[in-house]
Amino acid sequence: MQSKLDKDIVIPSDLRQNFSRMPDVLITKESQMEFLSTKILVTVGDVVTATALRYKIIPKISIVDFKTKREQSLPAIPNKWDRTVKVKNAPGSISVELWNSIESAFRSMGNTLIEVEGEEDLASIPAILMAPDGAIVIYGVPDKGIAVYEVGEHLRQLVNKDMEKIRGI
């Protein structure tokens, strides 16, 4: 399985929906998030991160860009993390900088907030590939709810297979 990234990846628009497929679980009521407090949690997106904080859940890694639905600016999120990292990531891509920051966050003690200048939408891909078994990766599905993935070998294989296609491996 690919664990290092040596150049930015641009996800072709016709393949982006592969990474927006319906998850195993779609949370539609915010009150159901409480069960996540017992897991290693990664949140991708401002609204889902703010929702976790509202329920007093501080994720291991939160990845935000201070926007929702790619246009509406959001206020700053209260700083509840042990460290904050700022990275750049172009829309529709996964930059080496973003990839490396997620890898570093998993290796570090404590919790990390990754602030993305650009777009964080595809950050769930490296998060799933790097997370330990049993970790939960969640991200918002606009106007529908919260996508919830429990990381395991099967999920990693599915995501890695898509990544290999994109990278031409």
ZAMARGU-4260 file (C-alpha; in steps of 0.2 Angstrom, whole numbers, plus 5000, padded with zeros to 4 digits):
<rodrens>
0) 5000/5000/5000 | 5006/5017/4996 | 5011/5027/5011 | 5022/5041/5005 | 5017/5054/4992
5) 5031/5061/4981 | 5020/5074/4971 | 5003/5082/4972 | 4989/5071/4965 | 4975/5079/4955
10) 4959/5069/4955 | 4951/5069/4938 | 4933/5076/4939 | 4925/5059/4932 | 4933/5050/4947
15) 4929/5062/4961 | 4912/5054/4964 | 4921/5038/4968 | 4927/5046/4984 | 4909/5053/4987
20) 4901/5037/4987 | 4888/5033/5001 | 4896/5027/5016 | 4892/5012/5027 | 4884/5024/5039
25) 4876/5041/5036 | 4872/5050/5052 | 4857/5062/5050 | 4855/5067/5069 | 4869/5076/5077
30) 4865/5068/5094 | 4871/5052/5087 | 4889/5058/5086 | 4892/5055/5105 | 4897/5037/5101
35) 4912/5043/5092 | 4920/5049/5108 | 4926/5032/5111 | 4936/5030/5095 | 4951/5038/5086
40) 4942/5051/5076 | 4946/5061/5061 | 4935/5075/5055 | 4936/5083/5038 | 4926/5099/5036
45) 4922/5114/5046 | 4904/5110/5050 | 4907/5092/5055 | 4922/5098/5066 | 4911/5111/5074
50) 4898/5098/5077 | 4910/5086/5086 | 4916/5101/5097 | 4898/5105/5101 | 4897/5088/5109
55) 4914/5090/5118 | 4923/5078/5106 | 4940/5084/5101 | 4946/5073/5086 | 4963/5066/5085
60) 4964/5076/5068 | 4953/5089/5061 | 4955/5096/5044 | 4946/5112/5040 | 4947/5126/5027
65) 4935/5139/5035 | 4922/5137/5021 | 4906/5127/5019 | 4899/5121/5002 | 4914/5129/4994
70) 4909/5147/4996 | 4901/5152/5013 | 4915/5158/5024 | 4914/5152/5042 | 4921/5160/5058
75) 4936/5153/5066 | 4934/5136/5076 | 4939/5138/5094 | 4956/5131/5097 | 4955/5115/5107
80) 4970/5105/5099 | 4987/5103/5105 | 4994/5109/5089 | 4989/5118/5073 | 4997/5115/5056
85) 4993/5126/5040 | 4995/5119/5023 | 4990/5123/5005 | 4979/5111/4995 | 4972/5115/4978
90) 4953/5110/4974 | 4951/5093/4968 | 4969/5087/4973 | 4979/5080/4988 | 4995/5090/4990
95) 5011/5082/4997 | 5010/5095/5011 | 4992/5090/5016 | 4997/5071/5014 | 5013/5074/5025
100) 5003/5084/5038 | 4990/5070/5040 | 5004/5057/5042 | 5013/5068/5055 | 4997/5071/5065
105) 4994/5052/5066 | 5012/5050/5073 | 5011/5064/5085 | 5005/5064/5103 | 4989/5074/5106
110) 4977/5081/5094 | 4980/5091/5078 | 4970/5104/5068 | 4975/5106/5050 | 4970/5122/5042
115) 4969/5121/5024 | 4972/5136/5012 | 4962/5130/4997 | 4951/5115/4999 | 4951/5100/5011
120) 4937/5090/5003 | 4948/5075/4998 | 4958/5074/5014 | 4948/5059/5019 | 4958/5049/5007
125) 4975/5050/5015 | 4966/5049/5032 | 4958/5033/5028 | 4974/5026/5021 | 4984/5031/5036
130) 4972/5028/5051 | 4974/5013/5062 | 4961/5000/5061 | 4945/5005/5071 | 4948/5023/5069
135) 4933/5033/5062 | 4934/5046/5048 | 4919/5057/5046 | 4915/5071/5034 | 4900/5081/5029
140) 4889/5077/5015 | 4881/5094/5011 | 4862/5094/5014 | 4862/5076/5019 | 4871/5072/5035
145) 4888/5065/5040 | 4898/5051/5031 | 4905/5039/5044 | 4919/5027/5039 | 4927/5014/5051
150) 4944/5011/5045 | 4949/4993/5042 | 4959/4983/5029 | 4944/4981/5017 | 4941/5000/5016
155) 4959/5004/5014 | 4960/4992/5000 | 4945/5000/4991 | 4953/5017/4993 | 4970/5011/4988
160) 4963/5003/4972 | 4955/5019/4967 | 4971/5029/4971 | 4982/5016/4960 | 4970/5020/4946
165) 4972/5038/4947 | 4991/5037/4949 | 4992/5025/4934 | 5000/5011/4945
</rodrens>
